[in-house]
Amino acid sequence: MCVIPEWYRPGHGDDSAADPDDERVLAALAAEDGISRQEATIRAIHEVAARRGHERDVRTLSAAARDRYADLLDRLGR
């Protein structure tokens, strides 16, 4: 009887395998920064998260400014 769940066994449920082009890009990024491929992956994840957070903040602030200055913007548009 095996106590290791099927999904945890090697080769099962591993969706982290990258294609060869992705592997080359990752290796190049890691080499350029003098870091491991794992660290390059983690940094890329953090960069995307930060960028999305920034974009979300810009959208929120832009919407607030449009609401606040809607009358002025309407008058300027005439």
Residue pairs with C-beta under 8 A, 6 or more apart in sequence:
6 12
7 13
18 26
26 37
26 40
26 41
27 37
29 40
29 44
30 36
30 37
30 39
30 40
33 39
33 40
33 43
35 43
66 73
